[in-house]
Structures are given as structure tokens and as C-alpha cells.
Amino acid sequence: MANPRVGIVGLGFGAQVHLPAFQSEGWEVAVVCSRHADKARAAADAAGVADVCTDPMQLVARDDISAIAISTPPRTHHPIAMAALAAGKHVLCEKPFAMNATEAAEMRDAAARYGRTAMVAHEFRYTPQRAYIGQLLRDGYIGRFTMCTLELFLDRYATAQPRAFSWQALKAEGGGLLGALGSHYIDGLRDWFGEVVSVSCQLAALRPEVLDAATGKIVTAESDDTFSFTLNFAGGGMALMIASFAATPTRGARIAVMGDEGTLMAEQAGPNPTDDGVVVGSRKGSPLAPLPTPARFRLDKDARDHRLMAFRMLVRDFTEGIANARSPNPNFEDGWRCQQVLDAARLSSDTGALVKVA
């Protein structure tokens, strides 16, 4: 694909990771978009991007770009993606993919209808630990899968003073830890173990106080900062996860995958798996020991941001998908499947019932 050009909508994670990832993988970032013109101009000037705008639909209408990367709050994903696909653009969309499974299905169907490459930014799949575990599972290292346990404890909201109010405090904007990081883990679990058939979940807000800068008042967040869920898989086995932004001190993540012949484990210090993570394994009663990561799963380091190299690998697949008229995983089908699980988890928390995934 000669001189590919992309527009980026949303300049939080979009400026930190999307923009340098696309530039590093041979794309020209032709335009960036933010609701705030000064923020857009600052990000553009820092990265050598020529044009800015404040209206995503203005960006969508441009005929000099072939793709759009969406890094905005979840509420806006559906309208921007639908407009971009209808305008003939390829789309890379952040997670959580949509506000509900109905929106997600419409986005998936539009990508198929217009024949565009469409992927979801579940870059965790590309990190060495996650990719290597996937290969070990396919190779039968643990035998028959029985159970996976996951813990994620972060102190992001365990602050002396209430955190600043943002869209992440609002249900209507798609805020909450379940969507922000739970979606990454659900996508990874689906990738490893197949489709989810039922969900039991509890959502909680342990540190709900936020400071509204506009009024100077402390208000209550609507969204979750803590969750636990149990997923049951069509092929057998279950996954149990507990996660919180309200834990102190931060203890990062710990994953254990167990089968009738072995166990695989992975740990990380923060919210994101790193590019140098190690897998620990035990098979048929052997002691747990580090497993050397094969060269094909290792990532080069990118000193600008520890999240960047995995995202660059995602952009490489996105680029290859456009060249070959396909949508590599994780694609909009994966986004829809993940959204079904998220919807079922929220319904389970509301009702206290085990919820089947449609």
C-alpha cells in the first residue's frame, strides 16, 4: 500500500500510542481530531502532523485518507465507525468496542457490507506472554483446560484526594473498569479458550468520589472501579477474575491457566503486559519454571512508551489486512463477541443471576 494515510480521532491514548505507532509503521498521519482545538494543534505540532479538526465527521469526509483510528470515549465509537465505513474508510477502533451488543453487531455488519478492514485495539494479544501462552495452549501444554484465575489490583483510584471527574465516571459514556481493562481480558480469554456461554458478575464502586472541577464539588461516579466475574466456556472450563482500581498498593496482574496435565502462569507489575514478560510453566508434575520465550514472540523495545511495541504489531496486521482485503483478528467480529460478554456481565451484576451469552 503506497503512502498510506490515516486520520486519528481522540488524542489521549490516541496521541500517546496510536499516532506514533502509525508513523513508525510507515503511515502518514494526515490529520488529528479532538473536541479541543488547542489540544489537537499541540498534538499535531509535536508529531509533525499538518492538519487538525474538531469534528470527527469532517475528518471522515476527507478523501485524502484511507483509514481512521478511533480513540475516543466508547459512546462515540458507533457513530464514528459507521460513518467512516460508509465513507469507504478502513477502521481501527479502541476498546471497549461499543456501548452494547446491538451497536457492536451493526458495526461488524457495516464492515462486512462495505468490504473494509476493521480491527479492534486489543493489542494485549501481541505481547509476548499472551501470544506465547496462546501457542502453548494450542500445542497442548496443559492438556485439557479446566480453569483460569486472574487477579488485577491497581491503586489508580486509591488517592488521598478524590480523582478528577472525567467521562470514565459516567455510564452513559461507557466508563468503568470492566470496559476499560476487563474487555482486554475477556478478549484474551476468548482467544485462548473459545466462546463464552454464560457469565456471573458483580460490579462495585469502592472509591466513587470524584472532584468536579467546574463546580469544585465532590460528586459520585456512576461507573464501576471493581469487578469480579466467572466465565464458562463452550468447550469446557471456567475463568475467574477479580480486578480493582481501588486497591493499595498496586500489585499488578497475575494469571494462572490450569489443565489436567499442567499449569501456565504470567505476572505483570502494572495494568499492561510488558514486552519482556516471562511465562512460567509446570507440566505433568514438574516444578514451576520459566519457559524461554521463542524468538517469534519477542518484541523489540520502543523506549517512547512501554505500550507502543504491541500496538505497532497490531498496526502491522491492520496494514497487511488492507493489502489483502481482510480483517485480521482481533476484528469487529471479536469486538461484537466481547461486547456480548460485557452486556451479560452487567446484566448479571444487576440481577444477581447467571446470564447466558446469546
N, C-alpha and C positions, 0 to 999 in steps of 0.2 A: 504494500500500500504506500504509494509515493506521497510524501509530505502530508501525513495525516494531521488534521486539525481538530481540536476539541474545545468545547466551552465548559467551564466549571461553575456550577450554581451552588452557593453556600461556601463561606470562607472561614469556618472554624477548622474542623478536620480537613476540609477541602483545601485550605491554604497550606496547612501543615504537612499533609501527606498526598492527597490527590494531585495537587499541582506539581510538586517536584517529582512524583512518580511518573506522571505522563511525560514531563520534559525529559527525564532520564531515560525513558524508553523510546525516544525518537519522535514523540508527538510535539507539535507546536500548540501551545495553549494560546488560542487566538483571543479569548475574551473570558473575563471572570465576572460573576454576578453576585451582588449582595444587596439586601434591602437598604444598607447604609452606603451611600456613595463614597464617603471618606474611607471606609473600611475597604471597599473594592479598589479604590485608587491606590491605597497604601500597599495592598497585596500585589496588585499589578506592577507597581513600580519596583517592589522588592524582587520580583521574579522576572522582570523584563517582558511583561505582557502588555500589548499595545492598547487593548480596548477594555472598557468596563461598562456595566449596565446595572440597573436596579430592578428591572422587570424580567423575570425568567422567560416570559413569553416573547419578549423582544429578542432574547438570546436564541430561543427555539426557532424563531422565524429567519434567522440568518442562513444564507445559502452558501456561506464560505466555510462551514464546519460540517464534519461528517458524524460527530459523536458528541454526546453530552454526559458529563459526570454530575450526579445529583448528590449533594452532601448537605442537605437542608433538614429541618425537623420532619419527622415522619408524616405529619398531616399533609405536607405539600408533595410527597413523593408521587402519589397517584396522578394529580392533575399535570404535574410537570412531565412525568414519564409518558402519559397518554398523549400529550401534545407533541412531545419530541418524537415518539414513534410515528404518529400521524404525519409529521413533517419529514419523515424518512431518515431520522437520525438513529444511530446506534446508541444504546443507553447502558451506562454503568451506574447502578443505584445503591446508595447506602442502605444499611440495615438500621433498625427494623424496617422491613421492606414496605409495609403498608399499615393502615390503621386496622384492617380486618381482612378476612379471607376473601370476601366479596371483591374488595378493591384489588387484592393480590391476583385473583383469577382474571379480572379484567385486564390487568397489566400483562399477565402471562399470555392471554389470548391475543392482545394487540401486538405483542412482539412477534407471535407466530403469523398473524394476519398480514402484517407489513413486511415480514421477512427480514427483520433487523436482528443483529446480535445484541443480546440483552443479558447482562450479568448482575449479580448482587455482590456487594463488597464484603463477603465473608472471607477475608484474607487470612484468617486463622488457619484455614485448610492448608496454606502453603508453608507454614512454619515447620521446621524440621521435626520437632516432637510429634506434632499432629499427623504430618504426612507419613512419618516412619511407623507410627502406631497403626495407621491405616493399612500399610503394606504388611506389617507383621500379622494383623488380623486376617488379611486375605490369604496369607501364607499358612494360616492355621496354628500360629504360635501358641495360643491359649486353648486350643481345642474348641469345644462348644461354648459359646458365650453364655454366661449366666447373669453377671451383674457388673455395673459400673457405678462407682461412687465419685462424686465431685464436690469439692469444697472451694469456695472463693470468698475470702474475707479481706475487705479493704476499709480503710479509715477515711475515705473521701468526705463523708458527711459527719464524722465524729470530731467536730471542731469546737473550740471554746465559744465562738460566736456563731449564730445562725449563718448558714451559707447564703450567698446572693440568690435572689429569685431569678429563675430563667424558665424557658419553655419546658425544661425537663421536670419541672414541678407540676405540670398540667397534664391531666389525662387526655384532654381534647387535642393536645399537640403530639401525643404519643410518647410522653415522658415515662420514666420508671426504669428500674434496674432490670426487670425481666426482659424488656425490649432492648435496652442498651447493651447488655452483655449476655443475658440469658439467650437471646436469639443466636448469638455466635455459638454457644454451647449446644443448643438444640440442633443447629445446622451440622455441627461436628458429629453429634451423636447419630443423626440420620445418616451421615456419610459413612460412619463406622458400622452401624448395626441395622440399617434399613428403616422401613416406615414405622411410625408410632401409631399404635391402635387405641391407646387410652392414656389419660393424664389425671393425676391427682395433684393439686397445687394449693399452696397457701401464700398469699401476698401480705406484706406488712409494711408499715411506715414507722420505724423505730426512732428516727430523727427527722420529724416532719417540719420543724421550724425553718422558715426561710425569711430573709430580710428583703422587703420590697423597697428598692432604692427610691422609687417615685414618691412614696408616702412616708418612708422612714419607719414603717410599722413591720412588726413580725407577724407573718401570716403562716397558714398551714398548707403544706404541699399536698396535692391530691394523689400523687403517684407513689408507687412502692419504692422503698430503698432496700428491701429484704425479701427473699422468696425461698421457698423450698418446693421441689416437685419430685414426683415419681413418674417416669415414663415407662410404658410397657410396649414391647416391640412385636411386630407381626411374626418375626422369625423366632421369637422367644427371648427371654432375658429382660432385665429391667435396668434403668438408670435412676439413681437417686442423687439429687443435687441440693445443696444449701448454699446461699450466697447473700452477702450483705455489703452495703456501702457504709454501714453504721458500726462496724467492728473496730476495736482498737486493742493492740496495734495492728497494722496491716500484716497479714500473714500470707498474702498471695493465694495461689491456687494449688490444689493437689488433686490429681486424678488417678484412680486405680481401676483398671479393667481386668475382670476376673473371668476365667473359664474353667472347664473341668480338667484342663491339663496345665494351666499356667496363669500368670499374672503379669500385667504391664503397668508401670507407674510413671507419671510425669509430674514435675513440680515447676512452679514459676514464682518469682518474687512479687510481681505486680499484676495488673489487670490483663496484660497481653503476653502471650507466649513469645519467647525471645528467639533470636536467630541462632543461638548457641545452646538451646535446651537439650537435655540428655534424657533418653528413655532408659528406665531400669526394668529388668525383667527377671522372671523365675519360671522355669518350665520343668514339669514333672518332678517337683520336689527339690530342685536345685536352689541354692541360696540366691537371694536377690542380688543382682549385679548390673552395673551399667552395660548397655549394649552399644558398641561403636556405631555411630551414625554413618550409613553408606554415603559415599560422595554425592550420589544423585539427589540426596535430600538436604545436603548442606547449602546454606545460603551465604553469599558474601555479605560483609557488613557494610552498612551505609551510615556513616557517622553523623549524618544530619538529624536522624530520628530513628529510634530503635524499631518503630513500626513500619518503616519505609520499605525495607527489602522485600518483605512478604507481599506488600501491596504492589510493588513493582512486578513481582511474579504474576499477580492477578492481572495487571495491565498487559503483560506479555501474552497471556491467554486470551484476553479481550482482543488484542491486536490480531492474533492468529485466527480467532473466531471470525472476525470481519473478513480477513483474507480468504477464508474457506467457507463463508456463508453458513456459519453455525454458531450456536451459543454454548460454549464450554460450561461445565459445572464450576462453581455454583451459578446457576442461571435462574430465570424467572419462574421456572417450574419448581426449583428448590425454594425460592422465595415464597411461593404460594404454599408449599408443603409445610415450611417452617411457620408461616402465619397461621395455618390451621392448628398447629400445636399451641401457639401462643394464645389463640382465641379459646381453645379448650382449657388451657391453664387458667385463664382469667375467669371463665365460667365456673370451673371447679372451685376456685377461691371464693367466688360469690355465693355458690350454692352449698359448698361443703361436700359435694358429690364427686365420685369418679366419673369423668366425662370421656365418652368415646370420640375419637377423631374421625370425622366424616371421610 
